[in-house]
Each structure stands twice: as C-alpha cells, then as structure tokens.
Amino acid sequence: MKKSFAFIVLTTVVFATFLVAQKTNVPLEKRWKTVQELADKQLPESALKEVESILDQARKEKNSAEVIKAMVYKMRFTLDKNPDEAPALIRDFEVFTEKSIDPAERALLHSMTADLYAQYYQRDQWTINQRTEVVGVVPDDMKEWTRNIYFDKISKHLAASMENPVVLQQTDALRFASLLEKGEDSRSLQPTLFDFLENRKIQILQQISQATSAKNPMKDSRLFDDVASFSTLPLDSAFKYSVENQVLETYQQLLAFRLNSNSIPALLYTDMQRLKYIKEHTEISNPDSLYFAALNRQEKQFSGNEAVVEVLAEKVDYYLNHTEIKNNNKIAYDICAEGIKRFPSYKRINILKNIQLQITQKIINISYSEVLKPATSLKVTVQSSNVRMLQLQVYRVNATAEEYYTFKHNNRNQKVTYSNRTLLATRDIEVKSNQNFGNEKTDVEIKTGDYGIYEFSLHEKNDSTESERAVGAFTVTDLAYMNRTTEANLGSLYVLDRQSGQPQKEVGVALYTNKWAKNGYKIEFSKQLKTDKNGLCQYPFSNDNSNNVFFFSKGK
C-alpha cells in the first residue's frame, strides 16, 4: 500500500541567482506556484524572497497552515544557500511550535520538529556517533551534541505530538492538506491526524535507530498475536528506552484505537504494518512461520472484506520467496486467482493480477560457445519458463566479418538479427512440462557447417514476439589467437589452431580501429599483417589499444 501522507521533503538543490519583483496582495495559491517555478529553474534566492513575502502575508491573514508551510520552505531554501544555518532554523521552528495553542496544530508541529532534528542527525550520523556521549547537560551548540541527546530530543517531540490522542482521533488529517501530500489511499488507511502522526512517529524512530544502544531483541512470540492480545501485551521494561519499545507502544495505541473504529481497511493496514515490522526486527528463530500464521489468521478474520486482498498479496509473496515449498509458484498463482474471483472490483486488485502475469511470464535464456570448428556440434543450454514447445531456426549470415562486427557493435543491447541471412534449418524442440510455472533446462544441439558466421533464434512455437525470444550468433573457424605485449611499443599476436594448438602460418591479420561516426561506430582500416611460420605477427602498440579490432583470414 502507498503511504497515506508524507511531509514536504526538505531536499537540497543547487541553485543559481535571479531576482524577481516583490508581489503583494496576490492569492497564496498563485504565489506558491511562483515559488515552485523558481525552484524548478534552480533560483533559490528568488524563491526565498517569495517565500518570505508569503510568510508575512500568511501571518497578517492569521493563516497558521500557510505560516507553517512558509517556514518549512524558508528553511529549505536557506539551507540550500548555507547549511550551517540549520541549527538556528530548527530552533526557530521549535520556538514556533511551543507558542502554538491549537492542540492539533501543535501536535503536527512537534512531529515536524522531531523530523527536522532527525534529518539533521542523519546528515552527520557517522560523525555524531563517534563522539563520547554527554550525559546530564545539553550543550548550546548543536554541533557538540552526542547521539543520546538527539535521541532524547527527538523522542520528546514525538511523545509531545501524541499528548492529546482524543483530539487527534477526532481531527481529519485533511485539515492540514496544504502541508501534507495525499496518497490515493489516505482517506481509508489514515483518515485521522492520530493515524497519520502515529505512523509518522514510527517512521522517524526507525530513521534514528543508530542514535541509541538500547535494543529490544523482541524474542517474545506473543508479539505476533492477534490485535486484541497484542494491544494489551506488557512490553519488557528492560528495553524501555529502545526504538523497538517505542515503536511497539505506538502500534499498540494505533491498533487499540482502530479496534474500536468501524474501518476494517485501516485496522488491517495497521496490523499488517505491525507484523511486518516485528518480522523484520525480531531475533526470534524462524519468524517467517509466525508471520505466515498471522497472515492466515488475518485472512480468516477478514475473509468477507475486500481489503483482505492485501493479506492475500502478502501470502503470495511469502510463497514466491520460499522456493523450498513444493509447488510454491502454483500455490501463489491459485491464491491470486481466488482473490481476483472473489473481489474483482477491489481498487487494488491489480496487485494480484500483476503477480499472476509475473508468475506466467515466458522466459527463454541461452548459454553457448561463440566460436567452434567445422563439422562439430554447438551445444546450446536453454533455461525456459512457461514455454511448452520451442522452435529453433538457424541462419547463415551473408556478410564479411568486418560488416557483421560493425553491425553487432552498434546493436550490442538489442535482440536484433542481420538482415541479409539465409535460413538453413527449422526444428521444433519439446520442453518438459512444469506444473509449478518453474524453470526447465533443455539442451539443444546445432550441427556446424562450413566456415562462416551463423545466427540462430529460439522462441515459443507460433509466437516469435521479440521480447520473448532468444537470439544467438557463432563463428565457425579453425583459428584462435593469443595477444600479449613483449616490448614497449610492440604487441604480439599468436594465431593457433583452436583445437590442436599448432601455430598457423600465413594467416592474414587486418588491424582496424573503432571510430565513432555521428550515429554509430565504424571501423577504420589501420594495417595489414601476416603471421610467420611460428604463427606470430607484431603490430604497433600504445597505452590506449582498447579500440583495436583484429580480423583473421586464411583460405576459406
């Protein structure tokens, strides 16, 4: 599921300088568009001036949401110019938070302040964590703070953000729509400010997990219990100040609230997030089995509600990632099919449909040798999925080595074939059936003919879709070579019989250089050589020979 909301991100962008005229008496919505345009053009100083003007206007109009937004943007553009001003700006925001008298607004501001401190900590996390912890006193200069001070400061603001739960539970999150980026599922998953701030608290706590050495290993299997039991489960007080305990306490509060509401999607979403968190952070042995049992419990409990599709998707993911389970892909496919059948109109039913497409995707991969001798067999190892009958086609390429090299060099990442080629053979190859939509290995042999360059393709019979076919090319030759540098400005090529290893005399060696020419690479002739009785020829060598290409020829 998508996150329901996200704070306006304070990204760092490098801007140029530009001046614009000061505007007054302009609707705030229009002025914010101007700010965005200036930001897009990388003009921070101009954007900052506009934001300061918006801030003045919002204060005069007593529009608190716009004041907050303007302060956030002022911080963003100021930090783009001078990151060293961050501590002072964060403290200004903290003072502004303390002055707020509206409980809902104040809660949001505390959460935002915690986020600002968390971002500052994360930026210099490695350096901060190297400092010896200071206890009992908080230095005035944030640059002297140790990780425990950041952890305490952030934790206090997060706790303050939840001081008035009843008010937050009765406050529509969209009251602060101008400050939050709405997700498509926000109304059903995080409808209240309480939902949003609790989830935000969990995210921020996880971001600062390195700011404390206290860690709850979460080895109590009861953490995977049903919602009602988990919500009242006493947490181990030995880890009271750990991130884990704070996160678990937050989930308990959220789920207790959701148990008494009539929103099953919101309850199910929160419970799934809780179970995922525990599975990913517990040190208990074999957490997957406890997690899967919890998913089965959720499926049974909410079987009549369309939101159970989300649980089914998690179960499918479990099976796909546990290949040791017999017929895991088939089980996953059948779960998707059942969910699609039961809840065809669910707004996110495509998550199951897309998984089905992934499971049934046709895949053909090949591995083979690219060079071999005449009158031998080329062994092609085919790894395929969801293909029952392959069709093999073998072609002789009607091109010189130089022409074909240029073609391939300019089409290295595409399944393209040479236009001038002659079909030599077509053959059908049966693939072993796999009821689990799994991968099957098939060995295919191609008899090599006379010297030359050949291409072949493998695709499902009656379906030659380019994206689902495998294309290969090989050269039939007796020649092989070794290349080495024996002198400062001289390279040596030894041309051998690729089977016996015997030196090959009087082999023509054409040296070319790759050159870029407007729309592609072309090769430019450099020097013609010939091997001596020892199969040796030498060529001028420099430190940059990466563009050299050699072509060998002898007789046919």
Secondary structure as the mmCIF struct_conf table of DSSP 4:
data_model
#
loop_
_struct_conf.conf_type_id
_struct_conf.id
_struct_conf.beg_label_comp_id
_struct_conf.beg_label_asym_id
_struct_conf.beg_label_seq_id
_struct_conf.end_label_comp_id
_struct_conf.end_label_asym_id
_struct_conf.end_label_seq_id
BEND BEND1 SER A 4 SER A 4
STRN STRN1 PHE A 5 PHE A 7
HELX_LH_PP_P HELX_LH_PP_P1 ILE A 8 VAL A 9
BEND BEND2 ASN A 25 ASN A 25
HELX_RH_AL_P HELX_RH_AL_P1 LEU A 28 ASP A 40
TURN_TY1_P TURN_TY1_P1 LYS A 41 GLN A 42
HELX_RH_AL_P HELX_RH_AL_P2 PRO A 44 LYS A 60
TURN_TY1_P TURN_TY1_P2 GLU A 61 LYS A 62
HELX_RH_AL_P HELX_RH_AL_P3 SER A 64 LYS A 81
HELX_RH_3T_P HELX_RH_3T_P1 PRO A 83 GLU A 85
HELX_RH_AL_P HELX_RH_AL_P4 ALA A 86 LYS A 99
HELX_RH_AL_P HELX_RH_AL_P5 PRO A 103 ARG A 123
TURN_TY1_P TURN_TY1_P3 ASP A 124 ASP A 124
HELX_RH_AL_P HELX_RH_AL_P6 GLN A 125 ASN A 129
TURN_TY1_P TURN_TY1_P4 GLN A 130 GLN A 130
BEND BEND3 ARG A 131 ARG A 131
HELX_LH_PP_P HELX_LH_PP_P2 THR A 132 VAL A 134
BEND BEND4 GLY A 136 GLY A 136
BEND BEND5 ASP A 140 ASP A 141
HELX_RH_3T_P HELX_RH_3T_P2 MET A 142 GLU A 144
HELX_RH_AL_P HELX_RH_AL_P7 ARG A 147 ALA A 160
TURN_TY1_P TURN_TY1_P5 SER A 161 MET A 162
BEND BEND6 GLU A 163 GLU A 163
HELX_RH_AL_P HELX_RH_AL_P8 PRO A 165 GLN A 169
TURN_TY1_P TURN_TY1_P6 GLN A 170 GLN A 170
BEND BEND7 THR A 171 THR A 171
STRN STRN2 ASP A 172 ASP A 172
HELX_RH_3T_P HELX_RH_3T_P3 ALA A 173 LEU A 179
STRN STRN3 LEU A 180 LYS A 182
TURN_TY1_P TURN_TY1_P7 GLU A 184 ASP A 185
HELX_RH_AL_P HELX_RH_AL_P9 SER A 186 LEU A 189
BEND BEND8 GLN A 190 GLN A 190
STRN STRN4 THR A 192 THR A 192
HELX_RH_AL_P HELX_RH_AL_P10 LEU A 193 GLN A 207
TURN_TY1_P TURN_TY1_P8 ILE A 208 ILE A 208
HELX_RH_3T_P HELX_RH_3T_P4 SER A 209 ALA A 211
HELX_RH_3T_P HELX_RH_3T_P5 SER A 221 PHE A 224
BEND BEND9 ASP A 225 ASP A 225
HELX_RH_AL_P HELX_RH_AL_P11 VAL A 227 SER A 231
TURN_TY1_P TURN_TY1_P9 THR A 232 THR A 232
HELX_LH_PP_P HELX_LH_PP_P3 LEU A 233 LEU A 235
HELX_RH_3T_P HELX_RH_3T_P6 SER A 237 PHE A 239
TURN_TY1_P TURN_TY1_P10 LYS A 240 TYR A 241
BEND BEND10 SER A 242 SER A 242
HELX_RH_AL_P HELX_RH_AL_P12 VAL A 243 LEU A 259
TURN_TY1_P TURN_TY1_P11 ASN A 260 ASN A 260
BEND BEND11 SER A 261 ASN A 262
HELX_RH_AL_P HELX_RH_AL_P13 ILE A 264 HIS A 281
BEND BEND12 ILE A 284 SER A 285
HELX_RH_AL_P HELX_RH_AL_P14 PRO A 287 GLN A 301
TURN_TY1_P TURN_TY1_P12 PHE A 302 GLY A 304
BEND BEND13 ASN A 305 ASN A 305
HELX_RH_3T_P HELX_RH_3T_P7 GLU A 306 VAL A 308
HELX_RH_AL_P HELX_RH_AL_P15 VAL A 309 LEU A 320
TURN_TY1_P TURN_TY1_P13 ASN A 321 ASN A 321
TURN_TY1_P TURN_TY1_P14 THR A 323 GLU A 324
BEND BEND14 ILE A 325 ILE A 325
TURN_TY1_P TURN_TY1_P15 LYS A 326 ASN A 327
HELX_RH_AL_P HELX_RH_AL_P16 ASN A 328 ARG A 342
TURN_TY1_P TURN_TY1_P16 PRO A 344 SER A 345
TURN_TY1_P TURN_TY1_P17 LYS A 347 ILE A 349
HELX_RH_AL_P HELX_RH_AL_P17 ASN A 350 ILE A 359
TURN_TY1_P TURN_TY1_P18 THR A 360 THR A 360
STRN STRN5 ILE A 363 SER A 367
BEND BEND15 GLU A 370 GLU A 370
STRN STRN6 VAL A 371 LEU A 372
TURN_TY1_P TURN_TY1_P19 PRO A 374 ALA A 375
BEND BEND16 THR A 376 THR A 376
STRN STRN7 SER A 377 SER A 385
BEND BEND17 ASN A 386 ASN A 386
BEND BEND18 ARG A 388 ARG A 388
STRN STRN8 MET A 389 VAL A 397
BEND BEND19 ALA A 399 ALA A 399
HELX_RH_AL_P HELX_RH_AL_P18 ALA A 401 HIS A 409
TURN_TY1_P TURN_TY1_P20 ASN A 410 ASN A 413
BEND BEND20 GLN A 414 GLN A 414
BEND BEND21 SER A 419 ASN A 420
STRN STRN9 ARG A 421 GLU A 430
TURN_TY1_P TURN_TY1_P21 GLN A 435 ASN A 436
BEND BEND22 PHE A 437 PHE A 437
STRN STRN10 ASN A 439 LYS A 447
BEND BEND23 ASP A 450 TYR A 451
STRN STRN11 GLY A 452 GLU A 460
TURN_TY1_P TURN_TY1_P22 LYS A 461 ASN A 462
HELX_RH_3T_P HELX_RH_3T_P8 GLU A 466 GLU A 468
STRN STRN12 ALA A 470 VAL A 476
BEND BEND24 ASP A 478 ASP A 478
STRN STRN13 LEU A 479 GLU A 487
TURN_TY1_P TURN_TY1_P23 ALA A 488 ASN A 489
STRN STRN14 LEU A 490 ASP A 497
TURN_TY1_P TURN_TY1_P24 ARG A 498 SER A 500
STRN STRN15 PRO A 503 PRO A 503
BEND BEND25 GLU A 506 GLU A 506
STRN STRN16 GLY A 508 ALA A 517
TURN_TY1_P TURN_TY1_P25 LYS A 518 ASN A 519
STRN STRN17 GLY A 520 LYS A 530
TURN_TY1_P TURN_TY1_P26 LYS A 533 ASN A 534
BEND BEND26 GLY A 535 GLY A 535
STRN STRN18 LEU A 536 PRO A 540
BEND BEND27 ASN A 543 ASN A 543
TURN_TY1_P TURN_TY1_P27 SER A 546 ASN A 547
STRN STRN19 ASN A 548 SER A 553
#
